[in-house]
């Protein structure tokens, strides 16, 4: 079994292990479950992923949608993925939401911001940024250190902050960036 987490200090290791266990449990549910019908859970947005990707729609207030790419061959062991989350934030604006998200990420010493820009996705203002981050996969046998690259889009809408996050290994990111951009082009809020 694998657990994904990162840590900055020895005191945080126990907390991060528990977070990793929770994350792993959620990921296992994603992998084990079938795609849910759109009628089961109503999302306040629409998004389309490539037909060979698997996805799950969560019945949760924070974690809304997760999708992952298929493994390309027997040498491929890491799925590229997308996660959409939202957080209730009364009176939030896009700039203050972005500032809060960046501040949270900067507490991780492996975080490195590469670029940031204002953008519009299907008529809605968004903040786009790309960053590097180190992830650790811990198993009962070994610990692997992975260099990840992530593309994130932030939205502030009706007292919620939304994060649409895409991630890949740093070495494969350039190959998948066009796929991520095609997916975000389909993202739109329902009226």
N, C-alpha and C positions, 0 to 999 in steps of 0.2 A: 504494500500500500504506500502511496505517496501523499505527502502533505506539502502544500505551497505556503511559504511564509518568508518574511525577511525580518531582521532584527538589528537594533542599533547598539544595545547594551545588554549585559548579562541579566539585569533585572527584568528586562522586557521579554526575555526568551520564553518564560513560562506563559505569559499573556499571549504572545504570538503563537505558541504551540496550540493553545486552546482556540485561538482564532483560526488557525490552519485546520484544526479538526472540524470546526464548524464549516469552513469553506469547502473542505474535502467532502463532507457529508452532502452539502448542496451540489457540488460538482457530480458526485456519484448519482444523485437523484436525476440530474440532467442527463447523464449518460444512460442511465437505466430506464428512463421514462420515454414514452412515445411523445411525439409532438402533440400538443393539446390543440383542440379545435378552437378557433377564434371565438366561438359562441360560449365556451366555458368561462373565460375570464375576459372582461371588457377592458381594453387598454384605451388610453386617451390619445394615442398616436398610432400611426401606421408605419411599418417598415418592412422592407423586402430583402431577404438574403438570397444568395445563389441557391439554386435547387439542390445542389449536392451538400449543402450545409445542413446540420441538424439544429433545431432550436427548441426552446421551451418557454412558455409564458407562465410566469409565476403569479399565484394568487397571494400577493404580498404588497405591503405599502411602500417598501423601499426597493427591493429587487424585483424588477418588472419583466425583464426579457434577457435571455442568454442564447447565443448562437455560437457554433464552432465549425470550423472547416473540417473536411475529411483529412485523414492522413494520406499523404501523396504516394508513399511507397513504404517498403519494409524498413527503410532507414529513417523514416520520418516518425518521430515519437511525440512531438509537441503540436497540438492543434492551435491554429490562430483562432482568435475569438472576439466576440463583441458582448458587452454587458451594458444594459441600460438600467440605471437606477434613478430614484428621485427622492428628494428629502423636502419635508414641509419646512418652509422658511418664510414666515410672515414678513411682508414688506421687503422682500429681497429684490435686489436689482441685479442685473447681469454682472456689472463690474464688482459689486461686493461679493457675489457668489464666487466669481472667478478668484478674487483675492483670498477668500476663505479656503477654497480647494487647493490653491497653490501653497498657502501657508501649511496646510495639513500634509501635503506631499513633501514639502521642504524639511519636515522633521525627520524624514528618512534620508540618511547620509548617502544612499545609493541613487537618489533622485537627481536628475540633471535635466533642466529645462533646455530644449533645443530651439524652439520657436513658439511664437504666440501671435495670433492675429484676430481681429474682428472679422466676422463673416456673416453671411445670411444664408440660411437653409430653407428653401421653399417659403420665402417671405418672412421668416422669423429670425431675428437677430441672435447670433451665437458667438461664442468665443471658442476658437480652435487653438489647441496647442499640442505640441509633440514633445515627448520626453523619453529619457533613458531611465532604466531602473534595473537593479539586480534582484533576481528572485532566487530563492533557495528551495530545492525539492529535497526533502528529507525522507529516506526510507529506512527500514530496519538494517539495511546493508551499507548505505552510503549517503552522502550529501552532495547534490549537484548544484553548481552555481550557474545560473542562466542569465545572460544579458538580454533583457527585453527592451523593446521600443514600443511606445504606445502613442496613439493618436486619440485625442479626446475632444469632444464637442460639448460645450455647456450651454444650457438654455435656462432662462428664468421665465416662468409662466404661471399665472394664477396662484401665487404664494408657494410655488414649488420650484426647486432647483433640480434640473435634470442633467445627468451625465451620460453621454453615449461614448463608451470607451472601446477602442479596438486595440488589440495587442498581438505582437508577433515577436519571435526571436529577432534580435538586432540583425543577424545575418540574413534573415528572410524578409525583413520588413519591406524593402524596396520592391520585392516581387508582389507583396500583398497590398501595398498602399493603394494601387488603382482599384482593387476589389473593395477596400474600405471606403474609398471615395464614391464608388458606385452605390454602395449600401446607404451611406448617409444622404445621397441624393434622393433616395426614396423615403426618407424620414420626414413625416409631416404630422402635425398635431391635428386631431379631429376638432371640428367646431362644436 
